[in-house]
Amino acid sequence: MERLADDFEIHLYSSRVEDLDLSKVTWHRVSVPPAPHLIRYLWFLVANGIYRWRDRRFRGLAADILYSPGVNCLKPDVVSVHALFSKVRRKLANSLALRNNSFTAWPVVLHRRIYYRLAEYLESKVYGRPGATVVAVSHKAARDIQEKHGEQGRLKVIYYGVDAARFCPARRLELRAAARKALGLGEDIFAILLIGNDWVNKGLPCLLEAVAMLRNSQMHILVVGQDSPDAYRESLRKLDLNGRVSFLPLRTDVEFYYAAAEAYAGPSLEDTFSLPAAEAMACGLPVITSRAAGVSEIMHHGEDGLILEDPTDARALSEMLVRLYEDTAWRDKLGKAATVTAGQYTWERNARELGEILNSVLESR
């Protein structure tokens, strides 16, 4: 938005703002009460529509174009798709079944099932709306959208960007010693990082199994996100991984975690892109992702990263991890090449391509 603000007058409707220069953007705060995610989402969906109607009716703020990242309003002119919940729900069918979860986990599972169903319904109304320009974050996502909703409007692809000043080898090296000390990682520990919410979908079960296969006490997994680790306590005990997995909270300075790691592993079951993998590449980390993640489209297997064809193949993942652990030169080579590849996908490029789409929509009227 900061980059687009040089060419567009931007009015942002959101419940909060982080890392944004508000001298360039007019922020309209949409109040959302503390509540479970489903309730907050529905509240925001209705409230931001009311706020925009009020500003249009009484303040003369009639927008020339309405842009939404995801389904945050019902009739956007341009909408970016960063997750396709219809596909996520199918991929996670087993983990969302009540019979596969403990009784104490049922409230969370039911909440997630209802939310996914609602999101899937709203996606059909927004992404399939005639005349809307839909922007996918990968060609994989574009194919999924076309298969599910058709191409009634215009379908474009713009990859996510990475902040090269913030995510780079120099910054990682600068933070490394302090980050590892803070996380209690000794010099002999090989730290494998995974960042994201919905850890089942991000491939955590496969990663746990792969590391357990290696029986290497020096391998330690750092799991960052907002999911509850309680669902994994029994798995850690059975896999003999107690003391070798750290569940960590999200931080605004997420580069802190990249600095602490030797490798990034995210064998996603379903991911339209996977921005943490791209950020890890920019930092110079060797990255393992799956073919089910859109980020694999910018990677070249064995050259600037590793791509797992089957995101549930723990054996293949363990072989990749053990080679990264044993072959330092190869690990460094992958990391250096990854930095070069990720450097091609900046937020400047992302903003330029989105700006071109916004202008083309305006010109078509």
C-alpha positions as CSV (number, residue, x, y, z in Angstrom):
1,M,0.0,0.0,0.0
2,E,2.8,2.4,0.8
3,R,4.2,1.9,-2.7
4,L,0.8,2.2,-4.4
5,A,0.1,5.4,-2.4
6,D,2.3,7.4,-4.7
7,D,-0.2,6.8,-7.6
8,F,-3.5,6.2,-5.8
9,E,-5.4,7.9,-2.9
10,I,-5.9,4.9,-0.6
11,H,-8.5,4.6,2.2
12,L,-7.9,1.5,4.3
13,Y,-10.7,-0.1,6.3
14,S,-9.3,-2.5,8.9
15,S,-9.6,-3.4,12.6
16,R,-5.9,-2.6,13.2
17,V,-2.7,-1.5,11.4
18,E,0.9,-2.7,11.7
19,D,4.0,-1.6,9.9
20,L,2.2,1.0,7.7
21,D,3.1,4.6,7.2
22,L,-0.2,6.3,7.9
23,S,1.1,9.6,6.4
24,K,0.5,8.0,3.0
25,V,-2.8,6.1,3.7
26,T,-6.0,7.2,5.3
27,W,-7.0,4.6,7.9
28,H,-10.6,4.0,8.9
29,R,-10.7,1.8,12.0
30,V,-13.4,-0.8,12.0
31,S,-14.1,-1.8,15.6
32,V,-14.2,-5.5,16.2
33,P,-15.1,-7.0,19.7
34,P,-12.9,-9.7,21.3
35,A,-14.5,-13.0,20.4
36,P,-13.7,-16.3,18.6
37,H,-12.3,-15.8,15.1
38,L,-15.5,-16.8,13.4
39,I,-17.5,-14.2,15.3
40,R,-14.9,-11.5,14.7
41,Y,-14.7,-12.3,11.0
42,L,-18.5,-12.1,10.5
43,W,-18.6,-8.9,12.5
44,F,-15.9,-7.3,10.4
45,L,-17.6,-8.4,7.2
46,V,-20.8,-6.6,8.1
47,A,-19.2,-3.7,9.9
48,N,-16.8,-2.6,7.2
49,G,-19.6,-2.6,4.7
50,I,-21.6,-0.3,7.0
51,Y,-18.6,2.0,7.6
52,R,-18.0,2.3,3.9
53,W,-21.7,3.0,3.2
54,R,-21.7,5.7,5.9
55,D,-18.6,7.4,4.5
56,R,-20.0,7.2,0.9
57,R,-23.5,8.5,1.9
58,F,-22.5,11.2,4.4
59,R,-18.9,12.1,3.7
60,G,-18.7,11.9,-0.1
61,L,-16.0,9.1,-0.1
62,A,-17.1,7.3,-3.2
63,A,-14.3,4.9,-4.1
64,D,-13.4,4.5,-7.7
65,I,-12.3,1.0,-7.1
66,L,-12.8,-1.5,-4.2
67,Y,-9.9,-3.9,-3.5
68,S,-10.0,-6.7,-1.0
69,P,-7.3,-9.2,0.1
70,G,-9.4,-12.3,0.5
71,V,-13.1,-12.2,1.2
72,N,-13.3,-9.1,3.4
73,C,-16.2,-7.6,1.5
74,L,-18.8,-9.1,-0.8
75,K,-18.5,-7.0,-4.0
76,P,-14.9,-6.1,-4.6
77,D,-13.7,-4.9,-8.0
78,V,-10.4,-6.6,-7.5
79,V,-9.8,-9.4,-5.0
80,S,-6.5,-11.1,-4.1
81,V,-6.7,-14.8,-3.2
82,H,-4.2,-15.9,-0.6
83,A,-6.1,-19.0,0.5
84,L,-8.7,-21.2,-1.1
85,F,-10.7,-22.6,1.8
86,S,-12.7,-25.0,-0.3
87,K,-9.5,-26.9,-1.0
88,V,-8.0,-26.5,2.4
89,R,-11.1,-28.1,4.0
90,R,-10.9,-31.1,1.7
91,K,-7.2,-31.6,2.5
92,L,-7.9,-31.4,6.2
93,A,-11.0,-33.7,6.2
94,N,-9.4,-36.3,8.5
95,S,-8.0,-33.9,11.0
96,L,-11.4,-32.1,11.1
97,A,-13.3,-35.3,11.9
98,L,-14.5,-35.4,15.5
99,R,-13.7,-39.1,15.8
100,N,-10.0,-38.3,15.2
101,N,-9.8,-35.7,17.9
102,S,-10.0,-35.8,21.7
103,F,-13.2,-34.6,23.4
104,T,-11.3,-31.5,24.7
105,A,-10.3,-30.5,21.2
106,W,-13.9,-30.6,19.8
107,P,-14.7,-26.9,20.4
108,V,-11.7,-25.9,18.3
109,V,-12.4,-28.5,15.6
110,L,-16.1,-27.5,15.4
111,H,-15.2,-23.8,15.2
112,R,-12.8,-24.5,12.4
113,R,-15.3,-26.6,10.5
114,I,-17.9,-23.9,10.6
115,Y,-15.4,-21.2,9.6
116,Y,-14.2,-23.2,6.7
117,R,-17.7,-23.9,5.5
118,L,-18.6,-20.3,5.7
119,A,-15.4,-19.2,4.0
120,E,-16.1,-21.7,1.2
121,Y,-19.6,-20.4,0.7
122,L,-18.4,-16.7,0.6
123,E,-15.6,-17.6,-1.8
124,S,-18.2,-18.9,-4.3
125,K,-20.1,-15.6,-4.1
126,V,-17.0,-13.4,-4.5
127,Y,-14.5,-15.3,-6.7
128,G,-17.2,-16.4,-9.1
129,R,-18.9,-13.0,-9.4
130,P,-19.1,-11.9,-13.0
131,G,-16.9,-8.8,-13.7
132,A,-14.6,-9.2,-10.7
133,T,-10.8,-9.3,-11.3
134,V,-9.3,-12.1,-9.3
135,V,-5.6,-12.0,-8.5
136,A,-4.0,-15.3,-7.5
137,V,-0.7,-15.4,-5.6
138,S,0.5,-18.4,-7.8
139,H,-0.4,-20.2,-10.9
140,K,-1.4,-23.2,-8.7
141,A,-3.9,-21.0,-7.0
142,A,-5.2,-19.6,-10.3
143,R,-5.8,-23.2,-11.6
144,D,-7.6,-24.0,-8.3
145,I,-9.8,-20.9,-8.6
146,Q,-10.6,-21.7,-12.3
147,E,-11.5,-25.3,-11.5
148,K,-13.8,-24.4,-8.6
149,H,-15.3,-21.1,-9.7
150,G,-14.6,-20.8,-13.4
151,E,-13.2,-17.6,-15.0
152,Q,-16.2,-15.4,-15.1
153,G,-14.1,-12.3,-14.5
154,R,-10.4,-11.7,-15.2
155,L,-7.9,-13.9,-13.5
156,K,-4.4,-12.7,-13.0
157,V,-1.3,-14.0,-11.1
158,I,1.0,-11.8,-8.9
159,Y,3.5,-13.5,-6.6
160,Y,4.0,-12.3,-3.1
161,G,6.9,-10.0,-2.5
162,V,9.7,-10.1,0.1
163,D,11.3,-7.1,1.9
164,A,14.9,-7.6,0.8
165,A,16.2,-5.1,3.4
166,R,14.6,-7.0,6.2
167,F,15.1,-10.5,5.0
168,C,18.6,-11.0,3.9
169,P,21.8,-13.0,4.8
170,A,23.4,-9.9,6.4
171,R,20.5,-9.3,8.8
172,R,20.3,-13.0,9.6
173,L,24.0,-13.1,10.5
174,E,23.6,-10.0,12.6
175,L,20.8,-11.6,14.7
176,R,22.0,-15.1,14.8
177,A,24.0,-15.3,18.0
178,A,21.4,-13.5,20.1
179,A,18.5,-15.4,18.6
180,R,20.1,-18.8,19.2
181,K,21.0,-17.8,22.8
182,A,17.5,-16.6,23.5
183,L,16.0,-19.9,22.3
184,G,18.6,-22.0,24.1
185,L,20.1,-23.5,21.0
186,G,23.7,-24.8,21.5
187,E,26.3,-24.6,18.8
188,D,25.8,-28.2,17.9
189,I,22.1,-28.0,17.4
190,F,20.7,-28.1,13.9
191,A,17.5,-26.1,14.1
192,I,14.7,-26.7,11.5
193,L,12.1,-23.9,11.3
194,L,8.4,-24.1,10.4
195,I,6.2,-20.9,10.5
196,G,2.5,-20.7,10.0
197,N,-0.9,-21.3,11.5
198,D,-3.0,-24.5,11.0
199,W,0.1,-26.7,11.6
200,V,-1.6,-29.8,10.2
201,N,-2.0,-28.1,6.8
202,K,1.6,-26.7,7.0
203,G,2.9,-30.3,7.3
204,L,4.0,-30.4,10.9
205,P,2.9,-34.1,11.4
206,C,5.1,-35.1,8.4
207,L,8.0,-33.0,9.7
208,L,7.8,-34.6,13.2
209,E,7.8,-38.1,11.7
210,A,10.7,-37.3,9.4
211,V,12.9,-36.0,12.2
212,A,11.9,-38.9,14.5
213,M,13.1,-41.3,11.8
214,L,16.6,-39.9,11.9
215,R,17.1,-40.4,15.7
216,N,19.5,-37.5,15.7
217,S,19.5,-35.7,19.0
218,Q,21.1,-32.7,17.5
219,M,18.1,-31.9,15.3
220,H,15.7,-29.5,16.9
221,I,12.4,-28.3,15.4
222,L,11.2,-24.7,15.9
223,V,7.4,-24.4,15.3
224,V,6.1,-20.8,15.2
225,G,2.4,-19.9,15.1
226,Q,-0.9,-19.6,16.9
227,D,-2.2,-23.2,17.0
228,S,-2.3,-25.1,20.2
229,P,0.6,-27.4,20.9
230,D,-1.5,-29.6,23.1
231,A,-2.7,-31.7,20.2
232,Y,0.9,-32.7,19.5
233,R,2.0,-33.7,23.1
234,E,1.1,-37.4,22.6
235,S,2.8,-37.5,19.2
236,L,6.0,-36.1,20.6
237,R,5.9,-38.7,23.3
238,K,5.3,-41.6,20.9
239,L,8.0,-40.3,18.5
240,D,10.5,-39.7,21.3
241,L,10.8,-36.1,20.4
242,N,10.2,-34.6,23.8
243,G,12.7,-31.8,24.4
244,R,13.5,-31.5,20.7
245,V,10.5,-29.4,19.6
246,S,9.9,-25.8,20.6
247,F,6.5,-24.3,20.1
248,L,7.0,-20.5,19.8
249,P,4.7,-17.5,19.5
250,L,4.6,-15.2,16.5
251,R,6.8,-12.1,16.7
252,T,6.6,-8.9,14.6
253,D,10.4,-9.3,14.0
254,V,9.9,-12.8,12.5
255,E,13.4,-12.5,11.0
256,F,14.6,-13.4,14.6
257,Y,13.4,-17.0,13.9
258,Y,15.1,-17.2,10.5
259,A,18.3,-16.1,12.1
260,A,18.2,-19.0,14.6
261,A,17.6,-21.8,12.1
262,E,19.8,-23.9,9.8
263,A,17.0,-24.8,7.5
264,Y,13.3,-24.2,6.8
265,A,10.9,-27.1,6.2
266,G,7.3,-26.6,5.3
267,P,5.8,-29.6,3.6
268,S,2.4,-28.0,3.1
269,L,-0.6,-30.2,2.3
270,E,-2.2,-27.2,0.6
271,D,-0.8,-23.7,0.3
272,T,-1.6,-21.1,-2.4
273,F,1.9,-19.7,-1.8
274,S,3.7,-19.9,1.6
275,L,5.3,-16.6,2.3
276,P,7.6,-17.8,5.1
277,A,9.3,-20.1,2.7
278,A,10.1,-17.2,0.4
279,E,11.3,-15.1,3.3
280,A,13.5,-17.9,4.5
281,M,15.0,-18.1,1.0
282,A,15.7,-14.4,1.0
283,C,17.5,-14.9,4.3
284,G,19.8,-17.5,2.7
285,L,18.3,-20.5,4.4
286,P,18.0,-23.8,2.4
287,V,14.2,-24.4,2.1
288,I,12.2,-27.5,1.8
289,T,8.6,-27.1,0.6
290,S,6.1,-29.3,-1.2
291,R,4.7,-29.3,-4.7
292,A,1.3,-28.4,-3.1
293,A,2.7,-25.0,-2.1
294,G,2.6,-22.2,-4.7
295,V,6.1,-21.0,-3.7
296,S,7.5,-24.1,-5.4
297,E,6.8,-22.4,-8.7
298,I,9.7,-19.9,-8.1
299,M,12.0,-22.6,-6.9
300,H,14.3,-25.1,-8.8
301,H,14.7,-28.4,-7.1
302,G,18.2,-29.1,-6.1
303,E,19.4,-25.7,-7.2
304,D,17.9,-23.1,-4.9
305,G,15.7,-25.2,-2.7
306,L,14.1,-28.7,-2.3
307,I,10.6,-29.7,-3.4
308,L,8.8,-32.6,-1.8
309,E,6.5,-34.2,-4.4
310,D,4.4,-35.9,-1.8
311,P,3.8,-33.7,1.3
312,T,3.1,-36.8,3.4
313,D,6.3,-38.7,2.4
314,A,8.2,-38.5,5.7
315,R,10.9,-40.8,4.4
316,A,11.7,-38.6,1.5
317,L,11.7,-35.5,3.8
318,S,14.0,-37.2,6.2
319,E,16.5,-37.9,3.4
320,M,16.5,-34.3,2.4
321,L,17.0,-33.2,6.1
322,V,19.9,-35.6,6.7
323,R,21.7,-34.4,3.6
324,L,21.3,-30.8,4.6
325,Y,22.6,-31.7,8.1
326,E,25.7,-33.6,6.8
327,D,26.7,-31.6,3.7
328,T,27.5,-28.1,4.9
329,A,28.8,-27.0,1.5
330,W,25.7,-28.1,-0.3
331,R,23.5,-26.4,2.3
332,D,25.4,-23.1,1.9
333,K,25.2,-23.4,-1.9
334,L,21.4,-23.9,-1.8
335,G,21.0,-20.9,0.6
336,K,23.1,-18.6,-1.6
337,A,21.1,-19.5,-4.7
338,A,17.8,-19.1,-2.7
339,T,18.7,-15.5,-1.9
340,V,19.2,-14.7,-5.5
341,T,15.9,-16.3,-6.5
342,A,13.9,-14.6,-3.8
343,G,15.5,-11.3,-4.7
344,Q,13.6,-11.3,-7.9
345,Y,10.3,-11.1,-6.1
346,T,10.1,-7.8,-4.2
347,W,7.2,-5.8,-2.9
348,E,8.2,-3.1,-5.5
349,R,7.5,-5.7,-8.2
350,N,4.3,-6.8,-6.5
351,A,3.0,-3.2,-6.1
352,R,3.9,-2.3,-9.7
353,E,2.0,-5.3,-11.1
354,L,-1.0,-4.7,-8.9
355,G,-1.0,-1.1,-9.8
356,E,-1.2,-2.1,-13.5
357,I,-4.2,-4.2,-12.8
358,L,-6.0,-1.4,-10.8
359,N,-5.4,1.0,-13.7
360,S,-6.6,-1.4,-16.3
361,V,-9.8,-1.9,-14.3
362,L,-10.3,1.9,-14.1
363,E,-9.6,2.3,-17.8
364,S,-12.1,-0.4,-18.7
365,R,-15.0,1.6,-17.3
